[in-house]
């Protein structure tokens, strides 16, 4: 049936690696490295990085990652790929929105041996272990094959609900900057669509979908994903806003209840806020993680500088709620500290 998976056999064993994919072109080298650094700092399980980069950046990634201390490089393995598009016109895909961002649409086609992965934009920072969002994959029902957060919490001030000229998911659309994907299910599903009565596979659908809607989309590949899940809503799991927390969640007043209650889990600094002074709270987090020496004490060299920087942001709407940004990162650092103390004591003491 349309929208349902063929009964393809999915890998039964739990993968050793948590797979993280990112696409970097243009001036996104540093941003991407800081994102990867935040993933390594707070996660306890093995990570597999899949970095898609244009030709000029690939040797730079290799060089920079090799400079990281061995105590951290042993926590991950990385693979670096060229930008490639399996269907349609490569130059059109490259210019769809931000440079090369459409590459994410082709991850199920390229990473044929990967069962599931987490895709993030370069301007994302993890404030807690990746394994915490990875667990959401186990919450998928039998038809769900991807997970994203809403584009906005309030329809009357959301972008899609006011301006979209194409179909979109739910009342406000979804934001694709943080996206969990069960690639096995995506590869084996026939998707309902607005082009032909029968279903199409993911790869078959991408270019015709782009051709049909290219004059009506503003946000590129994110709009295409919204169109896909508009026609296949049963395939999407929607996770709450604290897993994709953006300036929109605080710059007009706080509107992400999950973050108010639990703290921000994944920070998404879109609108270029890491690099200007419009949202100093976001910039402070980026700079503190960027400047943190790998081997230093997390509380002393990361948490305390962060608290100090936040004092300078209280005049902004986002800066008025520092506990929202600090809650998860504080909890994560306590866990890291406890784990190290327990490991140290276990290795050096008998009970």
C-alpha positions as a printed NumPy array, in Angstrom:
array([[  0.   ,   0.   ,   0.   ],
       [  1.099,   3.558,  -0.593],
       [  2.869,   5.114,   2.377],
       [  3.702,   1.714,   3.854],
       [  7.023,  -0.074,   3.841],
       [  7.736,  -3.147,   1.797],
       [  8.647,  -5.942,   4.146],
       [ 12.342,  -5.463,   3.596],
       [ 14.492,  -7.103,   6.181],
       [ 16.017,  -4.471,   8.453],
       [ 19.281,  -5.03 ,  10.309],
       [ 18.483,  -6.896,  13.512],
       [ 21.634,  -6.124,  15.458],
       [ 21.991,  -2.806,  17.218],
       [ 24.568,  -0.743,  15.381],
       [ 27.73 ,  -0.013,  17.294],
       [ 27.934,   3.503,  15.873],
       [ 25.609,   6.462,  16.114],
       [ 25.766,   7.927,  12.62 ],
       [ 25.861,  11.709,  12.265],
       [ 25.733,  13.377,   8.832],
       [ 26.468,  16.986,   7.883],
       [ 26.917,  18.89 ,   4.615],
       [ 29.503,  21.7  ,   4.478],
       [ 30.263,  24.094,   1.644],
       [ 31.524,  27.653,   1.377],
       [ 32.618,  29.165,   4.683],
       [ 31.118,  26.442,   6.923],
       [ 34.341,  24.663,   7.923],
       [ 34.647,  26.171,  11.417],
       [ 30.921,  25.872,  12.182],
       [ 30.966,  22.207,  11.236],
       [ 34.019,  21.468,  13.366],
       [ 32.446,  23.181,  16.408],
       [ 29.277,  21.122,  15.888],
       [ 31.331,  17.902,  15.746],
       [ 33.283,  19.027,  18.804],
       [ 30.066,  19.49 ,  20.807],
       [ 28.998,  15.973,  19.784],
       [ 32.296,  14.45 ,  20.936],
       [ 32.491,  16.404,  24.198],
       [ 29.17 ,  15.205,  25.588],
       [ 28.545,  11.754,  24.094],
       [ 29.634,   8.46 ,  25.645],
       [ 28.966,   6.093,  22.733],
       [ 30.999,   5.67 ,  19.55 ],
       [ 30.16 ,   8.166,  16.809],
       [ 30.467,   7.808,  13.028],
       [ 30.708,  11.145,  11.223],
       [ 29.637,  11.363,   7.569],
       [ 30.905,  14.702,   6.279],
       [ 29.859,  15.803,   2.787],
       [ 32.062,  18.682,   1.629],
       [ 33.101,  20.464,  -1.536],
       [ 36.547,  19.701,  -2.926],
       [ 38.395,  22.63 ,  -1.321],
       [ 37.183,  21.744,   2.198],
       [ 37.829,  17.99 ,   2.293],
       [ 41.606,  18.172,   2.996],
       [ 40.93 ,  20.887,   5.596],
       [ 38.548,  18.602,   7.486],
       [ 41.125,  15.803,   7.452],
       [ 43.829,  18.124,   8.736],
       [ 41.748,  19.696,  11.512],
       [ 40.272,  16.422,  12.81 ],
       [ 43.747,  14.874,  13.006],
       [ 44.828,  17.751,  15.256],
       [ 42.292,  16.781,  17.918],
       [ 43.803,  14.923,  20.92 ],
       [ 43.789,  11.123,  20.728],
       [ 41.68 ,  10.906,  23.885],
       [ 38.822,  12.344,  21.816],
       [ 39.57 ,  11.038,  18.312],
       [ 39.187,   7.472,  19.594],
       [ 35.539,   8.317,  20.356],
       [ 34.656,   8.621,  16.674],
       [ 35.482,   7.586,  13.147],
       [ 34.895,   9.851,  10.19 ],
       [ 34.229,   9.544,   6.473],
       [ 34.472,  12.488,   4.081],
       [ 32.558,  12.453,   0.783],
       [ 32.357,  14.717,  -2.283],
       [ 29.086,  16.497,  -3.085],
       [ 27.122,  14.276,  -5.479],
       [ 23.53 ,  14.126,  -6.733],
       [ 22.292,  10.855,  -8.176],
       [ 19.357,  12.251, -10.165],
       [ 18.599,  15.51 , -11.957],
       [ 20.867,  18.462, -12.657],
       [ 23.717,  18.804, -10.145],
       [ 24.06 ,  22.57 , -10.654],
       [ 20.35 ,  23.072,  -9.98 ],
       [ 20.556,  21.053,  -6.766],
       [ 23.619,  22.99 ,  -5.611],
       [ 21.808,  26.307,  -6.027],
       [ 18.532,  25.151,  -4.492],
       [ 19.005,  27.014,  -1.204],
       [ 22.246,  27.301,   0.787],
       [ 25.273,  25.894,  -1.057],
       [ 25.004,  22.106,  -1.305],
       [ 22.228,  21.819,   1.327],
       [ 20.168,  19.634,  -1.039],
       [ 22.801,  16.912,  -0.559],
       [ 20.877,  15.763,   2.528],
       [ 18.012,  14.602,   0.288],
       [ 20.359,  12.02 ,  -1.231],
       [ 21.697,  10.474,   1.982],
       [ 19.459,   7.364,   1.721],
       [ 20.814,   6.772,  -1.793],
       [ 24.503,   7.356,  -1.018],
       [ 24.83 ,   5.729,   2.429],
       [ 23.426,   2.379,   1.353],
       [ 25.043,   0.449,   4.219],
       [ 23.809,   2.772,   6.977],
       [ 20.539,   1.817,   8.658],
       [ 19.785,   5.041,  10.56 ],
       [ 21.415,   8.418,  11.035],
       [ 20.996,  11.874,  12.48 ],
       [ 21.393,  14.703,   9.971],
       [ 22.14 ,  18.208,  11.283],
       [ 22.918,  21.56 ,   9.706],
       [ 26.393,  22.975,  10.289],
       [ 25.016,  25.619,  12.704],
       [ 23.85 ,  23.071,  15.297],
       [ 25.339,  22.527,  18.77 ],
       [ 24.667,  19.541,  21.014],
       [ 24.1  ,  20.441,  24.659],
       [ 23.575,  16.836,  25.767],
       [ 24.695,  13.393,  24.527],
       [ 23.648,  12.398,  21.007],
       [ 22.463,   9.06 ,  22.403],
       [ 19.541,  10.932,  23.999],
       [ 18.127,  11.993,  20.624],
       [ 19.241,   8.684,  19.044],
       [ 16.833,   6.874,  21.403],
       [ 13.915,   8.571,  19.621],
       [ 14.464,   6.137,  16.73 ],
       [ 13.11 ,   3.401,  19.019],
       [  9.904,   5.393,  19.499],
       [  8.999,   5.234,  15.786],
       [  5.853,   3.26 ,  15.032],
       [  5.682,   0.842,  12.084],
       [  5.225,   3.555,   9.416],
       [  7.456,   6.364,  10.701],
       [ 10.811,   6.752,   8.977],
       [ 11.991,  10.265,   9.877],
       [ 11.684,  12.74 ,  12.731],
       [ 11.798,  16.55 ,  12.793],
       [ 10.617,  19.397,  15.016],
       [  7.901,  21.913,  14.077],
       [  9.043,  25.017,  12.216],
       [  7.153,  27.105,  14.748],
       [  5.048,  26.608,  17.857],
       [  2.465,  29.303,  17.064],
       [  0.711,  29.086,  13.665],
       [ -0.318,  32.74 ,  13.505],
       [  3.322,  33.885,  13.542],
       [  4.813,  30.867,  11.729],
       [  6.389,  31.291,   8.284],
       [  4.679,  28.41 ,   6.484],
       [  1.219,  29.166,   7.867],
       [  1.491,  32.768,   6.627],
       [  3.537,  32.664,   3.42 ],
       [  3.939,  29.153,   1.945],
       [  2.788,  28.651,  -1.649],
       [  3.097,  24.87 ,  -1.513],
       [  1.796,  22.019,   0.698],
       [  3.54 ,  21.629,   4.074],
       [  3.314,  19.288,   7.043],
       [  0.887,  20.016,   9.886],
       [ -0.219,  23.462,  11.078],
       [  3.241,  25.121,  10.954],
       [  5.481,  22.934,   8.771],
       [  8.636,  21.237,  10.046],
       [ 12.252,  22.399,  10.281],
       [ 14.812,  20.058,   8.749],
       [ 17.947,  21.39 ,  10.483],
       [ 17.85 ,  18.423,  12.881],
       [ 16.481,  15.279,  11.233],
       [ 16.533,  11.659,  12.366],
       [ 16.284,   9.244,   9.443],
       [ 15.694,   5.509,   9.273],
       [ 17.388,   5.062,   5.897],
       [ 16.405,   1.4  ,   5.59 ],
       [ 12.722,   2.329,   5.751],
       [ 13.151,   5.339,   3.456],
       [ 14.796,   3.137,   0.806],
       [ 12.011,   0.525,   0.951],
       [  8.946,   2.818,   1.01 ],
       [  6.685,   3.795,  -1.857],
       [  5.658,   7.402,  -1.236],
       [  2.321,   8.969,  -2.083],
       [  2.773,  12.078,  -4.199],
       [  1.006,  14.723,  -6.293],
       [  2.506,  13.608,  -9.612],
       [  1.287,  10.083, -10.355],
       [ -1.452,   7.922,  -8.794],
       [  0.936,   5.138,  -7.833],
       [  3.743,   5.464,  -5.305],
       [  7.319,   6.448,  -6.045],
       [ 10.528,   5.459,  -4.318],
       [ 12.487,   8.206,  -2.558],
       [ 15.045,   8.516,  -5.363],
       [ 12.404,   8.41 ,  -8.121],
       [ 10.422,  11.161,  -6.43 ],
       [ 13.073,  13.823,  -5.751],
       [ 13.694,  15.419,  -9.14 ],
       [ 10.084,  15.391, -10.455],
       [  9.001,  16.901,  -7.125],
       [ 11.581,  19.643,  -7.455],
       [ 10.547,  20.325, -11.076],
       [  6.891,  20.638, -10.074],
       [  7.403,  22.995,  -7.134],
       [ 10.655,  24.839,  -7.908],
       [  8.886,  28.14 ,  -8.608],
       [  6.964,  27.966,  -5.329],
       [  9.601,  27.027,  -2.76 ],
       [ 11.658,  29.445,  -0.665],
       [ 13.643,  27.258,   1.741],
       [ 14.887,  24.69 ,  -0.764],
       [ 15.249,  21.118,   0.432],
       [ 13.317,  21.843,   3.646],
       [ 10.302,  22.823,   1.536],
       [ 10.614,  19.611,  -0.488],
       [ 10.652,  17.581,   2.74 ],
       [  7.554,  19.431,   3.928],
       [  5.805,  18.575,   0.657],
       [  6.807,  14.898,   0.944],
       [  5.46 ,  14.598,   4.488],
       [  2.312,  16.549,   3.661],
       [  1.403,  13.682,   1.343],
       [  2.823,  11.038,   3.718],
       [  2.075,  12.31 ,   7.253],
       [  2.058,   8.788,   8.697],
       [  5.783,   8.549,   7.886],
       [  6.872,  11.408,  10.164],
       [  7.553,  11.458,  13.894],
       [  7.451,  15.003,  15.312],
       [  9.777,  15.618,  18.241],
       [  9.478,  18.68 ,  20.514],
       [ 11.17 ,  22.034,  20.026],
       [ 13.947,  21.572,  22.619],
       [ 15.61 ,  19.181,  20.128],
       [ 15.856,  21.961,  17.518],
       [ 15.895,  25.221,  19.459],
       [ 16.25 ,  28.296,  17.261],
       [ 16.227,  32.095,  17.803],
       [ 12.537,  32.055,  16.79 ],
       [ 11.798,  30.248,  20.055],
       [ 12.863,  33.211,  22.187],
       [ 13.371,  36.355,  20.088],
       [  9.635,  37.177,  20.13 ],
       [  9.208,  35.942,  23.695],
       [  9.655,  32.385,  24.957],
       [  7.421,  29.952,  23.031],
       [  9.103,  26.548,  23.461],
       [  7.497,  24.977,  26.541],
       [  9.686,  21.876,  26.328],
       [ 12.847,  23.967,  26.652],
       [ 11.379,  25.926,  29.561],
       [ 10.717,  22.66 ,  31.385],
       [ 13.714,  20.528,  30.356],
       [ 16.233,  22.974,  28.92 ],
       [ 17.594,  23.169,  25.368],
       [ 18.892,  19.811,  24.124],
       [ 20.051,  20.765,  20.613],
       [ 20.756,  24.402,  19.745],
       [ 20.247,  25.529,  16.138],
       [ 21.853,  28.904,  15.475],
       [ 20.241,  29.714,  12.147],
       [ 19.945,  33.305,  10.876],
       [ 23.757,  33.509,  11.247],
       [ 23.438,  34.315,  14.958],
       [ 26.797,  32.767,  15.9  ],
       [ 28.547,  35.413,  13.825],
       [ 26.725,  38.685,  14.569],
       [ 25.486,  40.446,  17.695],
       [ 21.734,  40.066,  17.179],
       [ 21.375,  37.079,  19.549],
       [ 24.339,  37.188,  21.961],
       [ 23.065,  34.193,  23.957],
       [ 23.489,  31.905,  20.945],
       [ 26.837,  33.479,  20.082],
       [ 28.072,  32.971,  23.673],
       [ 27.401,  29.225,  23.532],
       [ 29.136,  28.912,  20.176],
       [ 32.226,  30.829,  21.293],
       [ 32.592,  28.992,  24.603],
       [ 32.474,  25.563,  22.902],
       [ 34.796,  26.811,  20.141],
       [ 37.363,  28.087,  22.652],
       [ 37.186,  25.163,  25.092],
       [ 40.529,  23.276,  25.238],
       [ 39.722,  19.573,  24.819],
       [ 41.632,  18.358,  27.853],
       [ 40.451,  21.035,  30.294],
       [ 37.87 ,  20.736,  33.06 ],
       [ 34.341,  21.196,  31.671],
       [ 33.032,  23.162,  34.646],
       [ 36.043,  25.444,  34.909],
       [ 36.728,  26.108,  31.232],
       [ 33.271,  25.804,  29.703],
       [ 30.417,  26.168,  32.182],
       [ 31.786,  29.076,  34.245],
       [ 32.815,  31.174,  31.189],
       [ 29.359,  30.519,  29.782],
       [ 27.645,  31.803,  32.927],
       [ 29.84 ,  34.895,  32.82 ],
       [ 29.034,  35.6  ,  29.145],
       [ 25.313,  35.128,  29.803],
       [ 25.389,  38.017,  32.3  ],
       [ 26.04 ,  40.298,  29.324],
       [ 22.949,  39.069,  27.468],
       [ 20.2  ,  39.717,  30.049],
       [ 19.035,  42.803,  28.13 ],
       [ 17.82 ,  40.552,  25.261],
       [ 14.652,  38.441,  25.15 ],
       [ 16.653,  35.223,  24.742],
       [ 19.113,  36.296,  27.444],
       [ 16.342,  36.736,  30.006],
       [ 15.923,  32.969,  30.24 ],
       [ 19.494,  31.689,  30.808],
       [ 18.266,  28.599,  32.679],
       [ 16.704,  27.381,  29.418],
       [ 20.163,  27.285,  27.803],
       [ 22.067,  26.074,  30.865],
       [ 19.863,  23.319,  32.284],
       [ 20.822,  20.455,  29.957],
       [ 24.459,  21.436,  29.571],
       [ 24.812,  21.537,  33.375],
       [ 23.156,  18.12 ,  33.722],
       [ 25.367,  16.694,  30.96 ],
       [ 28.569,  17.985,  32.531],
       [ 27.608,  16.506,  35.887],
       [ 27.114,  13.113,  34.201],
       [ 30.481,  13.365,  32.437],
       [ 32.153,  14.264,  35.728],
       [ 30.432,  11.447,  37.628],
       [ 31.358,   8.906,  34.959],
       [ 35.025,   9.928,  35.088],
       [ 35.116,   9.802,  38.902],
       [ 33.441,   6.383,  38.998],
       [ 35.789,   5.017,  36.318],
       [ 38.802,   6.445,  38.152],
       [ 37.734,   5.05 ,  41.527],
       [ 36.854,   1.696,  40.011],
       [ 40.298,   1.424,  38.452],
       [ 42.23 ,   2.487,  41.552],
       [ 40.293,   1.249,  44.57 ],
       [ 39.051,  -2.013,  45.91 ],
       [ 35.812,  -2.145,  47.836]])
